Amino acid sequence: MDRKTEYIEKIDYIIDSITVLPRDLSKPFMKDALYYRLQSGIDTMANLVKMLCADLNIQMVNDSSNIEKLLKYEILDTQLCIDLISTIEIRDMLLSQNGTLNEQVVLENVPLIYEALDTFIDDVQLLISDILDK
């Protein structure tokens, strides 16, 4: 599989993850479905950030630092980077197994997560043409 196809498949996965989010959260199963879709979409975004760093010869560290490096090199917009780092923090809350998940924080940030991932997808679609078509 070529690199552009890898990008496109990950972009499509994020779109699939966030396009139809469960709204009726009265049942635990639906909350779990929402949390899974958010977490997997954010994980895939982090993987795309790693791919961008690799393709731009930027040394990778961790998810938040990789986003900060894309900001430093003016690859991504400041507000988008702030929002993406917030999504990473929310993902880390979802992954925490210590039973302290603050559902209210997660639920209040669903629109932020959606908008950040949607904007990120738009930016990556433009970037991959610039990066890979050289």
N, C-alpha and C positions, 0 to 999 in steps of 0.2 A: 504494500500500500504506500502510495506516495504521501509526502508531508502535507500537501494541500488537502488531500482526502482525509487525513487524520484530523486536521483542523475542522473541516466541514462536519465530520461525524460528531466531534465533541460539541460544536455549536448546535447541531441538530438535537443532541441529547439534552443540552441546557434548555432549548426551546420546548422540547417535550416535557421536561421536568417542571417548568414553571407556567406553561400555558394554561393548564386546567388544574388549579389547586383546589383541594376540598374546601368547601365553605361551611358545611354543617359539621361542626366539631363537637356535637353533643355526645358522640360515641367515641370511646378510646381508640378504636380502630381508625377512625377518620383523622384523629389527631396524629396518630402514628404515621399515617399515610402522608399527611402534610409535612411532618418533620422529616420523613425520609426523602420526599421530593425536594424540599429545601436543601437538606444536607447534601444530597447527591448532585444537585445543580451547582451548589457552591464548591464542592469537591472538583467537579469538572471544570469550573472556572479557574480554580487554583492550578489544575493540570494545564490548562491553556496558557496561564501566566508562565508556568515553567517552560512550556514549548516556546513561547515568545522570547524568554530570556535565553534559552539555548540557541535559537535561531539568530539572535542579535548578539551572541557572544558575551552575554552578561552573566557573571558568576551568580549561581543560585545559592540561597541560604535557607530560608523558610518561607512559608506562604506570604506572610505580611511583609517581610523584608524584600521579597521578590517584587511585590506590588510597589513598594517604596522605590525600588531601583528603576522600575518603568517610569515612575514619576520623575525621578532624578534625571533620567535621560530624555525626558519630555516625550515619552512614547504615549502616555495616558494623561488625561486631564486631572488636575488636583482634586476637584470634588469627587470625580469618579473613584480615584484611588482611596480617598477617605471613606467613601461608601463601600468599596470592595473590602477594605480592611475591617469595617464594621460587620460585613457579612461573614468574614472569616471568624470573627469573635463570636458571632451567633452560632455558626457551625460548631465551633469548639464547645459552646454550651450544650448543643444538641448531642455531641459525642461524649460529653462527660457522663460517667456512670455512677456518680456519687449521689444521685437522687435529688440534686438541688436545682433542677431545671426550672427556670423562671418562665413559666408559660406565657405570662402577660408580656414580658419583654420580647419573646419570640413572636407572639401574635401581633404585637404593635409594630414590629419591624418587617412584617411580610411585604408591605408596599415598598419599603426601602430596598429589600432584597430583590424584589421583582424589577424595580426600576434600574438598580445597579447592574443586575445581570443582563437586562435588555440593552442598556446603553453599552455595556462591555461587549456584547455580541456585535452590535453595530460597528464599534471601533475595531474589533478584531477582524471582521469581514473586510474592512478597508486595509488594515495592516497586512494581512496575509498576501494580498496582491502586491503590495509594495515590497514586502520582504522576500517572497518566493519567486517573483517574476523578474528578479534582477539577474 
